[in-house]
Amino acid sequence: MTFGTATLDPAMTSPDSGASGAAQTGKVPRSIVAATVAGNALEFYDFVTYAFFAVYIGKAFFPAATPMGSLMLSVAVFGVGFFARPLGGILIGAFADRAGRRPAMLLTIGLITVGTLGLALTPSYASIGMAAPVIVVVCRLVQGLALGGEVGPASAFLIEAAPEGRRGLYASWQLASQGLAAGVAGVMGMTMTALVTPAQMADWGWRVPFVVGLLLVPLAIYLRRRMPETLHGDRRSSSASRARPPRARYRGFIAIAVLVMVGGTVSTYVLNFMTTYAITTLKMSPGIALSATVVGGFVTAAFALVGGWLADRHGRRSTMLWPRLLTVALAVPAFMLLAAHPGIGMLLAVSSVLSALTAISGAASMTAIPELLPASFRATGLAIAYAIGVSLFGGSTQFIITWLIGATGNPAAPAWYMAAASVVSALAMLALPESRDRKLLQD
C-alpha cells in the first residue's frame, strides 16, 4: 500500500489547486496522508485518553462523598464532549465547505490543543476550588467541537486528494488513525500504570499522557500547513461558494447516513467497553482487561486499511454490508463463548474479530457517504451524519449495555445490542447507491 511519490507536485502546493488536479497527476505525496493522519490521530488520542484516566481526573477535579461519585461526575464530563460534536460538525464542516479543507483542519488542531492544554495544566480542585471543574468542562467542550469538526474536512480532503481508483484506501486512513489513537492511548495507560505508584498516578501521573500529546502538536501543525487545498479555488472565492446549499435536498440522505453509522458506532463503543466488561463481568485483572482495548485499537487501524483496499477493488456497498452481516451472525456466539471460557486468549480473539469486521465496514462507509455528496456540502454532510450518530449512539452505548447486563443477568447482552444496531445499518446500506466508479460531484 503505497501513496505515490514523496516529491511534492508544484501544482498541488497552490492554495487554489483542486482535487481533480491531484487525481489526474497521480502525484499525491505521502506527506498529504501523513498530515491528515497525524492530526486526526492526535485529536482522537487526546479525546480518548480522558477515558483511560477518568478515575484520577474525577478525584482531582470532582470531589464527592464517595469515589464512585467522583467517577460518575468525571464520566459525565466525558459525555459532554459527545454533545459538542454535532455543533462542531455543523460549524467547522460549513467552514471547510466555504473556506477550504486546510484552514478547517488547522482550526481543529488549534482547538484540540487548547482543550488538551487546559486539561494538562489546570490545578486540582484542592488548589483553586470550583474554577477547576469549570475549566475542565470547558476544555471537554472545546475538544468535542474539535473532534466533531475534524472528521468531515479530513475525510473530504483525503477523498479529493486521492488518485484515481484509490479513494477508498485514502479515506480509510481516517478510521485507521482513530484506531491507532486508541491503541497508543491504551499503551500509555498501561505504561504509566506500570511505572508509577497509585499515589503518583493520582497526583501527577495521569497528566503525562496529555503532555506527551501536546509535544506532537507542532509536528501536526507543521504538516498541515504544508498541505495542498483540495476545494476548488473558484468555489472558495466566488459568491456562489458563500451561498449555503439547499439543506432540505440532503435531509433524507443524511438520515440514511446516520443509520449507516449506527452499527459501526455501537460496535466500536461496545468494544471500547471491553476493558470494563472484562473487569466487572468476567472478573479479569485490570492489566489483562486493558489489553483488549489496546489490541482492538491496533486491529482497527490495520483492518480499516484492508477495508479501504477492498472498497476500491470490490465496491463500497458490498465491503460495508458483508462485514456488518457477519457481525450480526457472530456477535452473540462470540460473547457467549467468551463468557463460558473467560481468559486473555479468548478475550483478545473476540475483540480482534469484531474489531476487524467493524473496521472493514466502517472504512467503506466513511468513503461512500462523502463520495455521494457535492463539494459544497461534502465536509458538512459527513460531519453532521458522523457527529449525530456518535453523539446519540456512541455516548449512550456504554450506559445501555451496562443496564442490559444488570437487568437481564445475561453476559451476552452487549452482543445483542451490537447485533440489533448492525441490522439497522445493514438495511440503511442497501439504500445507498454504489459510488466506486462515480466522479466526485463539484456542485
Phi, psi and omega per residue, in radians:
M1 nan 1.628 3.129
T2 -1.843 2.913 -3.051
F3 -2.224 0.689 3.037
G4 1.424 -3.015 -3.090
T5 -1.220 2.636 3.096
A6 -1.497 -0.047 3.134
T7 -1.480 2.212 -3.102
L8 -1.293 2.164 3.128
D9 -1.299 2.260 -3.075
P10 -0.989 -0.620 -3.112
A11 -1.139 -0.441 -3.083
M12 -1.482 -0.306 -3.113
T13 -1.396 -0.243 3.100
S14 -1.241 2.378 3.126
P15 -1.048 -0.381 -3.066
D16 -1.711 0.057 -3.136
S17 -1.249 2.412 -3.051
G18 -1.709 3.057 -3.141
A19 -1.130 -0.595 -3.097
S20 -1.100 -0.620 3.106
G21 -1.087 -0.740 3.129
A22 -1.089 -0.769 -3.084
A23 -1.209 -0.653 -3.062
Q24 -1.250 -0.732 -3.127
T25 -1.282 -0.529 -3.087
G26 1.303 -0.035 -3.117
K27 -1.597 1.265 3.130
V28 -1.741 1.897 -3.043
P29 -1.197 2.682 3.091
R30 -1.064 -0.472 -3.106
S31 -1.097 -0.467 3.100
I32 -1.115 -0.897 3.118
V33 -1.113 -0.741 -3.125
A34 -1.052 -0.730 -3.114
A35 -1.137 -0.759 -3.137
T36 -1.197 -0.808 -3.098
V37 -1.146 -0.768 -3.104
A38 -1.076 -0.812 -3.140
G39 -1.171 -0.756 -3.128
N40 -1.130 -0.779 3.135
A41 -1.103 -0.703 -3.138
L42 -1.102 -0.736 -3.125
E43 -1.150 -0.764 3.111
F44 -1.206 -0.601 3.091
Y45 -1.050 -0.823 -3.128
D46 -1.118 -0.667 -3.114
F47 -1.219 -0.766 -3.070
V48 -1.289 -0.564 -3.110
T49 -0.983 -0.609 3.099
Y50 -0.945 -0.735 -3.087
A51 -1.128 -0.669 -3.115
F52 -1.162 -0.498 -3.063
F53 -2.006 0.447 -3.082
A54 -1.051 -0.625 -3.131
V55 -1.081 -0.814 -3.097
Y56 -1.262 -0.643 3.094
I57 -1.129 -0.677 3.093
G58 -1.054 -0.767 3.140
K59 -1.168 -0.601 -3.086
A60 -1.329 -0.647 -2.972
F61 -2.041 -0.319 -3.029
F62 -2.259 1.216 3.137
P63 -1.113 2.417 3.132
A64 -2.508 3.052 -3.090
A65 -1.137 -0.485 -3.121
T66 -2.320 2.725 3.044
P67 -1.001 -0.638 3.109
M68 -1.110 -0.646 3.093
G69 -1.082 -0.760 3.101
S70 -1.097 -0.746 3.140
L71 -1.115 -0.739 3.138
M72 -1.080 -0.701 3.093
L73 -1.138 -0.715 3.123
S74 -1.116 -0.766 3.120
V75 -1.128 -0.641 3.099
A76 -1.079 -0.693 3.110
V77 -1.207 -0.577 3.022
F78 -1.009 -0.704 3.127
G79 -1.184 -0.423 3.106
V80 -1.008 -0.656 3.129
G81 -1.066 -0.574 3.113
F82 -1.188 -0.694 -3.093
F83 -1.218 -0.403 3.115
A84 -1.420 -0.257 -3.047
R85 -1.096 -0.816 3.136
P86 -1.017 -0.677 3.121
L87 -1.119 -0.749 3.087
G88 -1.099 -0.685 3.114
G89 -1.080 -0.759 -3.123
I90 -1.195 -0.883 -3.045
L91 -1.208 -0.888 -3.067
I92 -1.349 -0.573 3.054
G93 -1.082 -0.763 3.099
A94 -1.120 -0.676 3.090
F95 -1.074 -0.725 3.135
A96 -1.156 -0.594 -3.135
D97 -1.361 -0.246 -3.137
R98 -1.868 -0.798 -3.056
A99 -1.697 -0.390 -3.128
G100 2.229 2.781 -3.120
R101 -1.242 -0.741 -3.060
R102 -1.098 -0.860 3.110
P103 -1.076 -0.582 3.108
A104 -1.147 -0.720 -3.131
M105 -1.272 -0.512 3.007
L106 -1.183 -0.637 3.105
L107 -1.125 -0.775 -3.102
T108 -1.157 -0.662 3.129
I109 -1.182 -0.564 3.060
G110 -1.177 -0.736 3.141
L111 -1.141 -0.763 -3.130
I112 -1.139 -0.552 3.099
T113 -1.146 -0.773 3.122
V114 -1.076 -0.812 -3.127
G115 -1.110 -0.753 -3.119
T116 -1.238 -0.674 3.097
L117 -1.049 -0.706 3.118
G118 -1.107 -0.749 3.123
L119 -1.137 -0.692 -3.070
A120 -1.254 -0.561 -2.975
L121 -1.909 -0.194 -3.105
T122 -1.145 2.219 3.080
P123 -1.101 2.813 -3.094
S124 -1.272 2.959 3.082
Y125 -1.019 -0.628 -3.141
A126 -1.118 -0.429 -3.095
S127 -1.585 -0.758 -3.017
I128 -2.188 0.110 3.048
G129 1.245 -2.496 -3.018
M130 -1.118 -0.336 3.109
A131 -1.064 -0.550 -3.081
A132 -1.105 -0.961 3.139
P133 -1.138 -0.538 3.108
V134 -1.120 -0.776 3.133
I135 -1.099 -0.729 -3.129
V136 -1.106 -0.733 3.106
V137 -1.076 -0.779 3.119
V138 -1.073 -0.723 3.134
C139 -1.097 -0.716 3.110
R140 -1.156 -0.635 3.062
L141 -1.096 -0.751 3.135
V142 -1.129 -0.742 3.095
Q143 -1.090 -0.711 3.110
G144 -1.113 -0.727 3.072
L145 -1.033 -0.782 -3.118
A146 -1.108 -0.786 -3.088
L147 -1.222 -0.675 3.080
G148 -1.111 -0.569 -3.132
G149 -1.535 -0.205 -3.070
E150 -1.378 -0.732 -2.951
V151 -1.111 -0.789 -3.107
G152 -1.085 -1.012 3.132
P153 -1.050 -0.710 -3.113
A154 -1.139 -0.765 3.136
S155 -1.170 -0.736 3.101
A156 -1.051 -0.746 -3.137
F157 -1.075 -0.838 -3.105
L158 -1.081 -0.712 -3.137
I159 -1.189 -0.741 -3.110
E160 -1.248 -0.479 -3.128
A161 -1.525 -0.222 -3.016
A162 -1.228 2.522 3.020
P163 -1.167 2.886 -3.140
E164 -0.998 2.282 3.074
G165 1.418 0.118 -3.089
R166 -2.296 0.371 -3.132
R167 -1.117 -0.645 3.137
G168 -1.104 -0.778 -3.139
L169 -1.125 -0.759 3.131
Y170 -1.137 -0.793 -3.124
A171 -1.135 -0.490 -3.103
S172 -1.140 -0.350 3.104
W173 -1.136 -0.389 3.072
Q174 -1.057 -0.906 -3.140
L175 -1.262 -0.638 3.124
A176 -1.049 -0.686 -3.137
S177 -1.175 -0.552 3.072
Q178 -1.159 -0.761 3.094
G179 -1.102 -0.739 3.108
L180 -1.048 -0.725 3.134
A181 -1.100 -0.764 3.134
A182 -1.118 -0.719 3.126
G183 -1.120 -0.788 -3.135
V184 -1.161 -0.705 3.103
A185 -1.070 -0.686 3.101
G186 -1.142 -0.715 3.100
V187 -1.082 -0.726 3.099
M188 -1.083 -0.707 3.115
G189 -1.092 -0.782 3.133
M190 -1.158 -0.676 -3.132
T191 -1.134 -0.824 -3.125
M192 -1.143 -0.666 3.110
T193 -1.074 -0.624 -3.116
A194 -1.372 -0.505 -2.994
L195 -1.588 -0.475 -3.041
V196 -2.147 2.797 3.121
T197 -1.342 2.825 3.078
P198 -0.977 -0.656 3.131
A199 -1.157 -0.735 3.109
Q200 -1.166 -0.653 3.098
M201 -1.077 -0.778 -3.138
A202 -1.182 -0.560 -3.081
D203 -1.367 -0.950 -3.061
W204 -2.482 -0.311 -3.024
G205 -1.043 -0.636 -3.105
W206 -1.161 -0.349 3.132
R207 -1.345 -0.422 -3.030
V208 -1.013 -0.827 -3.141
P209 -1.036 -0.592 3.095
F210 -1.178 -0.705 3.114
V211 -1.130 -0.703 3.089
V212 -1.029 -0.748 3.085
G213 -1.068 -0.701 3.136
L214 -1.120 -0.555 -3.138
L215 -1.131 -0.405 -3.132
L216 -1.570 -0.129 -3.097
V217 -1.057 -0.807 -3.139
P218 -0.987 -0.681 3.111
L219 -1.123 -0.775 -3.137
A220 -1.087 -0.732 3.125
I221 -1.148 -0.742 3.136
Y222 -1.037 -0.802 -3.136
L223 -1.135 -0.711 -3.094
R224 -1.254 -0.536 3.092
R225 -1.169 -0.411 -3.126
R226 -1.619 0.008 -3.128
M227 -1.254 2.528 2.997
P228 -1.286 2.894 3.054
E229 -1.739 2.300 -3.109
T230 -1.814 -0.165 3.041
L231 -1.453 2.242 -3.015
H232 -0.959 2.401 -3.110
G233 -1.071 -0.681 -3.130
D234 -1.150 -0.530 3.123
R235 -1.232 -0.681 -3.108
R236 -1.247 -0.532 -3.034
S237 -1.669 -0.309 -3.065
S238 -1.484 2.850 3.106
S239 -1.148 -0.501 3.132
A240 -1.097 -0.556 -3.120
S241 -1.200 -0.392 -3.117
R242 -1.530 -0.142 3.126
A243 -1.524 2.291 -3.140
R244 -1.259 2.444 3.077
P245 -1.192 2.736 3.114
P246 -1.183 1.752 -2.998
R247 -1.133 -0.465 3.132
A248 -1.022 -0.505 -3.122
R249 -1.140 -0.455 -3.041
Y250 -1.883 0.013 -3.066
R251 -1.053 -0.782 -3.139
G252 -1.096 -0.741 3.140
F253 -1.138 -0.735 3.141
I254 -1.114 -0.677 3.104
A255 -1.067 -0.758 3.093
I256 -1.123 -0.724 -3.132
A257 -1.081 -0.682 3.097
V258 -1.069 -0.754 3.129
L259 -1.154 -0.608 3.061
V260 -1.065 -0.651 -3.109
M261 -1.284 -0.369 -2.998
V262 -1.016 -0.863 -3.082
G263 -1.057 -0.823 3.133
G264 -1.155 -0.671 -3.131
T265 -1.147 -0.859 3.132
V266 -1.091 -0.757 3.128
S267 -1.055 -0.764 -3.128
T268 -1.060 -0.779 -3.065
Y269 -1.405 -0.406 2.941
V270 -1.149 -0.774 -3.142
L271 -1.188 -0.601 3.046
N272 -1.146 -0.419 3.140
F273 -1.422 -0.108 -3.024
M274 -1.042 -0.582 3.112
T275 -1.089 -0.876 3.108
T276 -1.116 -0.712 3.130
Y277 -1.065 -0.762 -3.121
A278 -1.147 -0.611 -3.135
I279 -1.315 -0.853 -2.991
T280 -1.457 -0.667 -3.068
T281 -1.678 -0.748 -3.101
L282 -1.628 -0.125 3.074
K283 1.062 0.682 3.077
M284 -1.544 2.851 3.099
S285 -1.265 2.659 -3.131
P286 -1.015 -0.664 -3.133
G287 -1.083 -0.792 3.104
I288 -1.174 -0.724 -3.098
A289 -1.099 -0.713 -3.117
L290 -1.129 -0.466 -3.136
S291 -1.084 -0.467 3.130
A292 -1.130 -0.745 3.134
T293 -1.188 -0.708 -3.137
V294 -1.111 -0.889 -3.137
V295 -1.097 -0.715 3.113
G296 -1.043 -0.665 3.115
G297 -1.113 -0.814 -3.118
F298 -1.243 -0.597 3.047
V299 -1.109 -0.730 3.084
T300 -1.018 -0.788 3.140
A301 -1.027 -0.783 -3.093
A302 -1.230 -0.800 -3.033
F303 -1.414 -0.291 2.969
A304 -1.101 -0.712 3.091
L305 -1.157 -0.658 3.048
V306 -1.066 -0.750 3.117
G307 -1.087 -0.714 3.097
G308 -1.110 -0.717 3.107
W309 -1.125 -0.770 3.118
L310 -1.118 -0.651 3.140
A311 -1.132 -0.624 3.069
D312 -1.249 -0.553 -3.062
R313 -1.505 -0.724 -3.012
H314 -2.030 -0.058 3.128
G315 1.835 2.756 -3.062
R316 -1.282 -0.810 -2.954
R317 -1.169 -0.784 -3.134
S318 -1.176 -0.615 -3.116
T319 -1.222 -0.600 3.116
M320 -1.434 -0.512 -3.001
L321 -1.409 -0.835 -3.024
W322 -1.140 -0.743 3.056
P323 -1.093 -0.567 3.117
R324 -1.197 -0.689 3.086
L325 -1.179 -0.633 3.065
L326 -1.126 -0.608 3.068
T327 -1.104 -0.730 3.080
V328 -1.003 -0.732 -3.065
A329 -1.336 -0.580 -2.957
L330 -1.778 -0.371 -2.997
A331 -1.037 -0.900 -3.078
V332 -1.151 -0.858 3.096
P333 -1.027 -0.635 -3.131
A334 -1.133 -0.775 3.132
F335 -1.188 -0.642 3.104
M336 -1.135 -0.682 3.099
L337 -1.149 -0.706 3.121
L338 -1.134 -0.730 3.134
A339 -1.154 -0.581 -3.123
A340 -1.374 -0.520 -3.094
H341 -2.305 1.128 -3.112
P342 -1.153 2.357 3.141
G343 3.074 2.854 -3.052
I344 -1.130 -0.638 3.138
G345 -1.104 -0.833 3.142
M346 -1.184 -0.661 3.119
L347 -1.053 -0.825 -3.116
L348 -1.223 -0.592 3.126
A349 -1.145 -0.835 3.138
V350 -1.108 -0.803 3.141
S351 -1.072 -0.712 -3.096
S352 -1.190 -0.806 -3.109
V353 -1.108 -0.831 -3.119
L354 -1.213 -0.596 3.077
S355 -1.154 -0.706 -3.142
A356 -1.110 -0.800 3.120
L357 -1.084 -0.741 3.139
T358 -1.117 -0.697 -3.109
A359 -1.204 -0.748 3.139
I360 -1.070 -0.849 3.132
S361 -1.128 -0.745 -3.101
G362 -1.123 -0.657 3.133
A363 -1.098 -0.748 3.114
A364 -1.162 -0.665 3.123
S365 -1.132 -0.753 -3.125
M366 -1.229 -0.214 3.019
T367 -1.568 -0.823 -3.021
A368 -1.137 -0.747 -3.042
I369 -1.072 -0.929 3.125
P370 -1.190 -0.480 3.104
E371 -1.093 -0.508 -3.076
L372 -1.580 0.073 3.124
L373 -1.936 2.591 3.097
P374 -1.283 2.823 -3.081
A375 -1.010 -0.604 -3.079
S376 -1.264 -0.164 -3.116
F377 -2.394 0.148 -3.008
R378 -1.162 -0.922 -3.111
A379 -1.167 -0.749 -3.132
T380 -1.129 -0.813 -3.084
G381 -1.074 -0.830 3.128
L382 -1.140 -0.726 -3.121
A383 -1.066 -0.733 3.141
I384 -1.148 -0.826 -3.130
A385 -1.068 -0.791 -3.119
Y386 -1.156 -0.823 -3.060
A387 -1.151 -0.721 3.122
I388 -1.144 -0.786 3.139
G389 -1.048 -0.789 -3.121
V390 -1.228 -0.702 -3.104
S391 -1.153 -0.795 -3.088
L392 -1.314 -0.739 -3.013
F393 -1.805 -0.612 3.081
G394 -1.203 -0.795 -3.108
G395 -1.172 -0.403 -3.080
S396 -1.793 -0.231 -2.999
T397 -1.027 -0.848 -3.059
Q398 -1.165 -0.599 3.065
F399 -1.141 -0.777 -3.087
I400 -1.135 -0.793 -3.075
I401 -1.275 -0.524 3.038
T402 -1.107 -0.757 3.102
W403 -1.128 -0.720 -3.128
L404 -1.094 -0.729 3.130
I405 -1.105 -0.768 3.137
G406 -1.181 -0.688 -3.079
A407 -1.301 -0.622 -3.061
T408 -1.757 -0.378 -3.044
G409 1.204 0.193 -3.097
N410 -1.705 2.011 -3.126
P411 -1.169 -0.239 3.099
A412 -1.596 0.099 -3.107
A413 -0.984 -0.710 3.105
P414 -1.028 -0.605 -3.122
A415 -1.191 -0.635 3.093
W416 -1.098 -0.699 3.115
Y417 -1.167 -0.722 3.097
M418 -1.070 -0.768 -3.120
A419 -1.145 -0.725 3.131
A420 -1.099 -0.764 3.118
A421 -1.118 -0.620 3.134
S422 -1.184 -0.605 3.065
V423 -1.093 -0.771 3.114
V424 -1.031 -0.804 -3.125
S425 -1.146 -0.696 -3.139
A426 -1.058 -0.723 3.102
L427 -1.119 -0.699 3.117
A428 -1.171 -0.637 -3.140
M429 -1.098 -0.583 3.112
L430 -1.129 -0.377 -3.132
A431 -1.465 -0.207 -3.140
L432 -1.518 2.333 3.056
P433 -1.288 2.774 3.074
E434 -1.232 2.328 -3.044
S435 -2.109 0.069 -3.040
R436 -1.007 -0.777 -3.038
D437 -1.696 0.123 3.126
R438 -1.438 2.513 2.998
K439 -1.349 2.564 3.133
L440 -1.149 2.331 3.122
L441 -1.262 2.363 3.122
Q442 -1.811 -0.226 -3.121
D443 -2.246 nan nan
